[in-house]
Amino acid sequence: MYDVIIIGAGLSGISAGVRLSHYGRKVRILEKQRYPGGMNGYYERAGRTIDVGLHALTNFAPEGIRGAPLNKLLRQMRLRRHELDLCPQTFSEIVFPQCSLRLNNDFAAFAAQVDKLFPTEADGFHRLCERIRQTDALSPTAPELSARAILNDYLSSSLLQDMLLCPVMLYGNPQADDMDFNQFCIIFQSVILEGFGRPRHGMKPFLECLLKRYADQGGELSLGVGVTALNVRDGRITAVVTDQGEELHADAVLSCAGVLETARLCSTPPPELAAFPAGAIGFCETIFELDCRPRALGLDACVIFRNCPERFRFSTPAGSVDLSSQIICMPGNYQQCDDIADANTVRVSVLASPAWWLDLSPDAYGKAKKNVADAQIALLEAWKPGFAGAVAGWDMFTPKTIRRFTGHVNGVIYGSPRKLRQGASADLSNLFICGADQGFLGIVGALMSGAAIANRHLL
């Protein structure tokens, strides 16, 4: 008998496990894959450890700011920053045809660029930032509002609106065309008000540090053990059934598998959770290995949010992918990362249509991946001549990859466009949700989600 069983060893599940085990709760995490981390995990190929989705660790605030999410989280995890071996960015960029904005973990410098490039928008931009700071975006009862409508209240420049929406939407929006203003505030704070860092050697040592804390406190982790059913009776989960034939019992179940995914495990699907809409915003990410450093090709930033047309669009593509915008990440460009294994790597992410990819036959799937990789290479070659000749190899994940390895409906990363912000189910008294469908995204956001739900409902 356990106090809490956690479904999934994603970052939110792990952080909840660390928090609960610290207070003496008997906890077991079940993860169907052989590696922990979920969408922020890793895999191993040909003796190399490859990160799944790591572009940046957001919310990279200085150590001295006690109220910053990263610092509060480290205190709750009983970890010191140096244990995670975090490296700050040099700089990142938002690149549009008309102009660019640089991000370097110094919001005052970012705001000064906005003032210079958009002098007539300066007052509105600073008032918008103050509203973002004053918004309690993490409150479960915060009203849902249109981010586009609110930006339009403060800014008359469609270009500046698009330049602010571009990184925020690409880094955590599950909704086409618009997004909830609370989600906008959370991601704006994490990306623009605070900024980027990364674990120097990727997610494996980062996860090992968290899992050591969990194990040292008595927490149990079962890798390669999936959940096949949640038995429900009288408004409670009475048993967790695994693919190993175990029937486990716990006072509470915490799932980071997703709302719909969890609902579909239940012997009697809970109406509230089963009614959540499936996400439709997918991504393809290609990991290019170069025979030189990206800087040699003019790729000097850590992360580039690039938009090719004059206006930014964010919706499910009609075809395989939408190449009009890209997230381009160079892990070796972070401070103190010149010698890492990924120093010659460039990661390129673009919007993708889940339905298009999931319908492909095996033969068509392989050809489609190559077509997208070739198109991305051509796109980068036209922008940074020499890129095509420097590509030594590539690997790619698509919505089909995500669905296969995570079980996420439609193979989406950011989950449902609706969020269960309170983290509790109205239908099942001992079921709780953390992770993307609770509303916190990114590495720090996922860790915060697990800790917050543990604090709010299970301690």
N, C-alpha and C positions, 0 to 999 in steps of 0.2 A: 504494500500500500504506500503510495506516494502522497505528499502534500500537493505537488504540482507536476504534471507531465507537460512538457513543451514539445510541440510539433514543429520541427525544423530547426537546424543549427545555423540559421541566418544570423546576422549581427543582432537583430532585435531579440531573437530567441536566446542567444548567448548572453546578451547583457541582462536580460530578465533572470536567466539562470544564475549569473554572478550575484546579482542583487539579492535574490531569494536565498541562495545558499549562504550568503554572508550572515543572514539572520537565522540560520539553523534550519531552514526548510529542507525537507527531503525532496530533491528535484531530479528528474531524469529527462534529458533531451533526446528525442528520436529524430534521426536524419537519414533519409533513404539513400543519399549519395555517400560515396566513400570519403569525400572531402567536405569540411565544414565551410561556412561562409555564405552559402546561397548565392545571390546575385552579386555579392562582393567577395566571392571565394577565389579559388584557383584550381588549376589542374596541372598534371605533369605529363610531359611528352618528350621523348628522346633525352631524358636526363635534365630537362629544363622545366622550371616552375613558371607557369604562365598565369597571370591574373585574369580573372573573368571580366570584371567590369570596372576596374580601378582607373579612373581618370584623375581624381583628386579627392583628398579629404577636405571637405568644406568646413566652415566655421573656425578657421585657423586664427583665432584671436590670441594676443599675447598672454603669457602666463599670469601676468599681474591683474588681469581683469576677472575678478572672482565670479561675476554674474554671467560671464560668457558661457554658452552651452557646452563647449568642449571642456572648459575648466570645471564646471559643475559636474559634468559627466565623469571626469577622471576622479573627482572626489568620491562620487557614489560608487565607482568601480574599485576604489582604494588603489589606484594606480598613479604613478608619477609619469609625467610626459616623456622623460628620457627613456622609460621602459618601452615605449612604443616606437622610438627611433624616428621621430617625425621631422621632415625637412620642409621648410617654407618654399613657396614658389619664388622664382625670379620675377616673372611677370606673365600675365595672360592677356588676351586681346578679344575684343568684340569688333569684327571686321565687316563693314558694309562697303559697297562700291563708293558711297559718298564720303565716308570718313571712318575712322577707327577710334575706339576708346580702350585705354590700357587699364588693367587690373593688377595691382601689386601689393595687396593686403594693407593699403593705406587709403582709407575711404576719402580723406581730405584731398588727396591728390586726384582721386577719381572725380570728386565733385568739382575740383578746379578745372578739369578738362571739360566737363559738361558746361560750366559757366563760360568757358572760352569759346567752345564750338557752338553753343546754343545760348547766346547772351540774353535773348528775349525770354528764354525758358527758365532762367536761373532761379527766380523767385518761386515759380511753381514747382520746380524740381526739389528745392529745399523744403517746401511745405509738404510735398509728397513724402519725402524721406522722414519728416517728423511724424506724419500720420502713420507710416510703417512702424516707426519706433514705438508709437503709442498704442498700436493695435495689439490686443491680447490674442494673437493668432493661434496660440496653443490651447485656448479654452474650448472645451467640448461644446459649449453653448454659443460660440461666436457665430453670428449670422452669415450665411453664404451670400457673397456679393460678387459682381462681375469685376474682374481685374481690369479688363479693357475699359469699362465704363468709368472706373475710378481714375485710371491714368488719364483718360480724356478730360476729366474734371480739372486736372492740374496742369496738363501739358497740351499745347496746341500743335506741336510738331509731331507728325506721324512718324518721322524718322527717329526721333528720340524715343517715342513710345516703343517702336519696333526694336530699337537697340537695347532697351531695358528688358523687353519681353523675350528676346531671342535666347540669352543664356538661361534665364529663369525657366522658360518653357522646356527647352531642350534638356535641362537638368532635373526635371521632376514633375512635368505636367501630364496627367492622364486624360485630359479633356481636349477635344479638338477645338481650334479657333479661339477659345477663351479659356480662363481658368478662375478658380475660386480665389478671391482676394486674400484670404487667410493663407492659402498655399503660396501665393505670390509673395506675401510678406516673409514667410518662413524661408523660402529659397533666396529671396533678395538679400535677407540678412546674412545667410550662410555664404553666398557667392560674392556679393558686392560690398555689404557693410563690413564683413569680416574677411573672408578670402580663403586661399588654397594652401594646402601643404600635401604631403604624401608620406606614407611609411617608406623609408628609404629603400628597403629591399622587397617591397610589395606586401601582399596580404597574408602570405603564409606565416612569417614571424609575428605579424600583428595579431593574427588569430591565435597563434600558439601562446602568446602572452595572455590574452583574455581567457583562453581555455585552461591554462595553468592555474590562474586565479580561481576559476570555477572548480577545478579538480582538487586544489589544495583545501577548498572549503567543503569538500565532500560531495560535490555535484557529480552526477553520472551522465555520461555521454555515450550514446549508441549510434555509431556510424554504420551505414549500410543496412539500416533497419527502417523500413517505411511503415506508415500507418495506412491500413486498408479500410478501416471502419471505426466509427464512433457510435457506440450503442447508446440509444436515448430512451429514457423512461421517466415519466412524470416531470418533464421539464428540466431534466438534468442529464448530463453524460454519465453513464454508469460504468462504462468500460471503454478502453482504447485497445483496438485489435491491430496487431502488427502483421507484416508479411512473413514473420518468422513463426507465426502460430501462437504468439503470446496473447493473453488477455490481461491487460494491466488496469489497475484501479487507482484513482487519485481523487482528492477532494476537489481539485480544479484542473482544467485543461487550458493551456495558453497556446494559441496557434499563430505562427508567423507564415503560414502557408498561403494566406489570402482568404478573403471572406467567402467568395463563391467556392473556392477549392475546399474550404473547411465544411461549408454547408453540404457539399456533395458527398462528403465522407459520412455524414450522419444517417443513421438508420431511418430516422424520420427527419427530413430536411427542415430546418427552422425557417418559417415563412419570411421573417425579416431579412435574414442573410441570403436566402435563396433568391430574393427579389433584386439583389444588387445587380446593376448592369455590368456586363463584361467589358473590360477595357479593349480599345481598338487602336491604340497608339503603339506601334511596334518600331523596332530598330534593327538595322544590320550594322554590325561593327566588324571592321577588318583590321587585323593586326599585321602591319607590314614590317618585315625585317629588312633593314637597309645594309649596304656594305660600307656605309659612312655614317657620321653623326648627322642628325637632322639639321644642326646649325650650319653645316657645310652647304646646305641647299637653301638657306635663308629661313628655315623654320626655327626661330630663336625662342619662341614663347613656350610656356608649359602647356597651356590649353588655348586653342583658338576657336572661338565661336564665329564661324564664317557664314555670311549670307550673301549669295551671288546676285540675285535681283535687287531692285531698289526697295521693294516691300518684303517683309518677312511673313511667311505663311506657316501654319502649324496645323496639319490635319493628316488624316490617313491618305497615303498616295493611292491614285487610281491603279497604278501598275506596281511593279516590284518595290521600288524605292523612290524617294524624292531627293535628288542630288542638289537641290537649290540651296540647302543649308547643311552645314557639317559641324560636328565637334571633332577637332583634330588635337590629339594629345601626344606630347613628347616627354615621356617619363624621365629621360636623362637630362632634361633642362632644369629640373628642380635643383635648388641649392644642395651641394654636397652629394649629387647623384651622378657625377661624371663616370664613376667606376661601376655602376650597377649593371646587372645582366641585361636590362632593358634599355641601355643607353642608346642603342641604334634602332629602337622601335618607334614607329608612328602608328597610333590607333586612330582610325577614321570611322565615325559613327554617323549614320544618316537615317532619317525616318523611313519606315518600311510598312507595307501592308500585311498584317498577319494573315488574312484570308488568302491572299495571293500566294504566300509562301507555304502555308499549310496544305494547300491543295496540290502541290507539285508531286509528281512521281519521283522515285530515286534518281533516275537518269536526268530528268529535267531539273531536279534540284541542284545537282552538281554543275550543270551548265549555267544555271541561273546565278549561282555563286561566282563563277568565273566571270560572267558578263558584268556583274556588279563590281567585282574587284578591278576588272579592266577599265570600267567607266570611272571608278574612283582614281585609278592611276592616271588616266588621261586628264581628269579634272585637276589633279595636283600638278601634273607635268605642265599644263598650260599656265598655271599660276607660279610654280616654282620649277623652272627648267632644270632638268637633270634628275628629277624624282624618279621617272620611269626607269632610267638606266641604273639607278641605285637600288631598286627593289630586288632583294635576294630570295624572298619567299613571303608567303602570307598564309594566314588562317582567318576564318570568319565564323561569327555566330549570327544566327537569324532568329526570327520568331519560332521557327521549327526547332532550332537548338534549345531555345529557352523552354519551350513546352516539354521537350523530351527530358531535360535534366531537372526541371523544377516542378513540372506539372501545372504551371500557371496557365489558366484559361487564355486561349489565343496567343500564348507565348509572349505576353506583354511584360514589361519591366515595372511600370509604375502602377499597375493594378487597375482597379475599378475607378471610374470618374467620381463615384460616390465614396465617401470615407466614413468609417465608423469611429468618429473621433473620440468618443468616450471609451472605446475599447471593450465595451461590455455588450453581451447579447441580451436583447429583451425576451428572447424565447427560451434560452437555456441559462439557468442561473449560475452555472459553474463553468461556462465557456467564455474565454476572453481572447481578443484579437490584438496582435501587435504587428509592427512592420508597415509596409507600404499602404495597406488598406486601412490602417489606423490613421494615416495621414502624414507621417514623418518620413522623409526620403533622404537618400545619401548615406554615407557612412556614419557620420555623427548623428544624423536624424534617426537612422535605424537603431543605433545604440540608445539614443534618448527614448525612443518609443518603448523598447523593452523595459527599460528602467522605470519609465513613467507608469506603465500599466502595472508593473509589479508593485510600485509604491501605492498606486491609487486603489487597487483592488485585492492585492494578495498579501500585503503586509499589515 
